[in-house]
Amino acid sequence: MTEKKHMKGYSEEICSSMIGQTPREEIWKKNKTTLWYYPTNTKKYKTPLFLIYSLVSKPYLLDLAPGSSMIEAFHQKGFDVYLIDFGVPGYEDYDISLDTYICGHIQKAVKRTLYHSKSTDVSIVGYCLGGTLSIIYAAIATEPIKNLILFAPPVDFSQIPLLEKWRELLRENEMKIDELLSLYGVVPPSIVNLGMRTITSPISITPHIRLIERGHDKQYVEKWNKFNRWAKDHIPFVGKTLHQLLYDVVLENKLIQNQLKINEQQVLLSNIKSNLLVVSTSGDQIVKEEYIISLLDKVSSEDSTYKRVKGGHASLAIKGELPLFLEEWLVQRST
């Protein structure tokens, strides 16, 4: 009994510890969206990094803790970092569309970043769904994007198993789904969490097995608890945006086919001419390689690199250091 109490107290102490400790300042805000600036103390490169994360999870995964932070790792190499944080939408945000997120939030935040940094160009870094948003934005951007770095960006949904059955089911019930989304306005975090658990259920037990194996390692347990907290810390999903992503991007696969439109403008992947680095991991069961690789054939980037490395979906975000290939690639292409 004593041991159980001790372990419970230890876990609670860890879970209550601070998430994300890299110094930052707010430099722009629109509605719930905030643009954070993380100034490095050893600035070596004028080209800043602009990070875009998902709409379904909170972006503190990119700054989980000292020693487990992608933002901290970028800092240590001399890069100023900007992060767009979409915040937590409420019912009053029911009418925010994918178009609004791309043009009204991301594009304006990039302009603010260029102004604030006094740089002539920017490097866009997109992670997971944030990578998909980065691709859409980069294809219609008028701002100078020097580098486009994408970690596990789902872009081609033609290879998803059972997709045809899903298409048929969702098309038949689109009106009912629209009524449900209209009723909610935003999809509650509990429903988002249920959806993510459904996707990841075959591999959800693996992290717990590793926790048992390394339960004696206090540093590992602390990191595990913080990551587990993030994994369950989903945010509401705006219904209007969800409908566009679900029907246009996933079911109809319009993005990879150059058929998607944002604010009546066609999203042509051939418009992407930035230096391009696309990264996937061998253990990623959420965004598999076949959802990613076809992007490289669609863009016009003369300098494009595809890298497949070991790890899981979130490994690179919490590694705590930049992989050598990423550091070398970015340093060579930054002003």
KAQUI-V895494 format. One record per backbone hydrogen bond with DSSP energy under -0.5 kcal/mol. CO is the residue of the C=O (numbers start at 1). NH is the residue of the N-H. Records with the same first field share a line. If there is no record, write none. Layout:
CO: NH / NH
This chain:
1: 5
2: 6
3: 7
4: 8
5: 9
6: 10
7: 11
8: 12
9: 13
10: 14
11: 15
12: 16
14: 17
25: 37
28: 35
30: 33
33: 30
34: 36 / 85
35: 27 / 28
36: 38 / 83
37: 25 / 39
38: 81
46: 48
48: 123
49: 51 / 82
50: 125
51: 84
52: 127
56: 235
58: 61
59: 62
60: 63
61: 64
62: 70 / 71
64: 20
65: 68
68: 64
69: 73
70: 74
71: 75
72: 76
73: 77
74: 77 / 79
75: 78
78: 44 / 45
80: 49
81: 38
82: 51
83: 36 / 85
84: 53 / 86
85: 34
87: 89
90: 93
91: 94
93: 96
94: 240
96: 241
97: 101
98: 102
99: 103 / 104
100: 104 / 105
101: 106
102: 107
105: 109
106: 110
107: 111
108: 112
109: 113
110: 114
111: 115
112: 116
113: 117
114: 118 / 119
121: 48
122: 124 / 146 / 147
123: 50
124: 126 / 149
125: 52
126: 151
127: 130
128: 131 / 132
129: 133
130: 134
131: 135
132: 136
133: 137
134: 138
135: 139
136: 140
137: 140 / 141
143: 145
144: 122 / 146
146: 275
147: 124
148: 277
149: 126
150: 152 / 279
151: 128
152: 154
155: 157 / 256
157: 160
160: 163
162: 166
163: 167
164: 168
165: 169
166: 170
167: 171
168: 172
169: 173
171: 174
173: 177
174: 178
175: 179
176: 180
177: 181
178: 182
179: 183
180: 184
181: 185
184: 186
185: 239
187: 237
188: 191 / 192
189: 193
190: 194
191: 195
192: 196
193: 197
194: 198
195: 199
196: 200
197: 201
200: 203 / 204
201: 204
203: 206 / 207
205: 209
206: 210
207: 211
208: 212
209: 213
210: 214
212: 215
214: 217
216: 218
217: 221
218: 222
219: 223
220: 224
221: 225
222: 226
223: 227
224: 228
225: 229
226: 230
227: 231
228: 232
229: 233
230: 233
232: 234
233: 58
236: 238
237: 187
238: 242
239: 243
240: 244
241: 245
242: 246
243: 247 / 248
244: 248 / 249
245: 250
246: 251
247: 252
248: 254
253: 257
254: 259 / 260
255: 258
260: 267
262: 265
265: 262
266: 268
267: 269
268: 271
269: 272 / 300
271: 273
272: 300
275: 148
276: 305
277: 150
278: 307
279: 152
280: 309
281: 284
283: 285
286: 288
288: 291
289: 292 / 293
291: 155 / 156
292: 295
293: 296
294: 297
295: 298 / 299
302: 304
303: 276
305: 278
307: 280 / 309
309: 282
311: 283
312: 315
314: 317 / 318
315: 318
317: 70
323: 327
324: 328
325: 329
326: 330
327: 331
328: 332
329: 333
330: 333
331: 334
